[in-house]
Every structure is written in structure tokens, then in C-alpha cells.
Amino acid sequence: MRVGGIDLSGSEKRPTGMAFLEGKRCLTATVFTDDEILEQCSRRKVSLIAIDAPLNFPKEGNLRLCDRILISRGLRVFPPTFGGMRKLTERGIRISSLLRSSGFNVIEVHPRTSGIVIFGTPDREKWLMRLKKAGFKISPSSDHEIDAILSALTAYLHLRGFTETVSGDGAIVVPGEASQRILLQTRCYSRKRQ
């Protein structure tokens, strides 16, 4: 099972981190354009793509219900209509539509929330340390790629049924309670290619 994670930027002029996870091996890349994102996903033939960006605007106000729920849990998310988030949300809507029309399954994730749920900390260096200790082969070159790795891990957990979908005027997929055990204490084997 191969999954992808995208730490989307709000502009094609800024770097977007990408990660592709198969078993415990993770490939990362930094791209800029929508075409590069589509090309990377098509080349990797992923089962699910997790995007770190709002994939819709609230029906009214600045926050979606799913955003409010995460905030009520002490998890920091930004309003999709707030400053630079508006451009990110517009691009998230556009890229998710392009990916879906190309046959990909897409979910919205929030890697900082995933890191807090899985590792108990928002510290990216601690995420990397724990993943490497668990045998994951990762070598990101930026925070964007680290966030893409956490996005891909959330996609992996989602396919295994170890996530919660926080819904309401949108949907954000977050790791469930057993996610740390699944990722860090079990083996994530990939199938041999035929």
C-alpha cells in the first residue's frame, strides 16, 4: 500500500513538500507547481493522498465546524478565510479537485495535529527521531517535507482504520488513539512487486 502526503503551499512560487510512504520507506520531494504535484502523484500510483490544507471554505463565518472541534480540543488550526490561508484554501480546493478528477482519493489532514496525537508533541525533530527509531527510512530536507511525511502517515493510518474523521462543514482526518502503537510498535510491510 503506497500513500502520499502533501504539505501544500498557498502559491506555486513557494515550496510544497511531498512524501510517498510504502511500508517504512518514505521518499520525499519539494515541488512548486500544480503540474509537478500531479506528475509526482501519477508516477507514484498512490492509494490515498493526504493534503495539509483546507479543502473547502466555511459556509458562513471564518471557521468550519471541524476547525472549531479541533480548537476545542486544544489543537491549533487557522481559519480557512484568514489572510494567507485564503490562498492556501483556494489552492487546496483546486488541487484536490484536479487529483480527484485524475482518479485519486484525497483527504484533508493537519500534520501538527497528527504529530501531537501520535507523538505527544508539536516538535518536528522529535517526530523524526521517533520515526527513525521505529525503523522508518526517512531523510527530509525541509519542514515542508516533514509535514508531508506526517500527512502520509495519517493517510496510512486512515487506510488501516486507525483515524477519526472530524466532520462538520468539511472534514479533517486525524490519527486515532491506537495510532502510535500501530506506527511505532508494529511492522509496516510492503508487498513484493510482481
ZIZIRA-V283566 format. One line per field, one symbol per residue. phi: phi as a letter, one per 30 degrees, with the letter a starting at -180 (. if undefined). psi: psi as a letter, one per 20 degrees, with the letter a starting at -180 (. if undefined). burial: # if it has 16 or more other C-alpha atoms within 10 Angstrom, else .. A space follows every 10 residues. Layout:
phi->???
psi->???
burial->???
This chain:
phi->.cbbbbcdcd bddcdcdbbb cbiccbcbac bbcedddddd ddddhddacc cdadcacdda iccdeddddd dddicdbcdd cdhdddddde dddddddddd dcjcdbbcbb dddeddddci adddddeded ddddjdcbad cadddddddd dddddedddd icbbcdckik accbddeddd dddccbdcdc dddc
psi->pprqppnpri qiiqppqqqo pocjpppqqp rgrghhgggg gghimqhqpp pnqpjqqqhq ahqrhhghgg hhjjpoqqpi iodihggggg hggghhgggg ijjqppqprn hggghgggij qjohhhgggh gghjjpnqmq jrhghghhgh ghhhgghghi klrpooroka pppqqahjhg ggghirpnqq qqq.
burial->.######### #...###### ########## ##.#..#..# #....##### ########.. ..######.# ....#.#.## #...###### ###.##..#. ...#.##### #########. .#.#..##.. #....#.#.# ...####### ########.. .##.##...# ######..## ..##...#.. ....
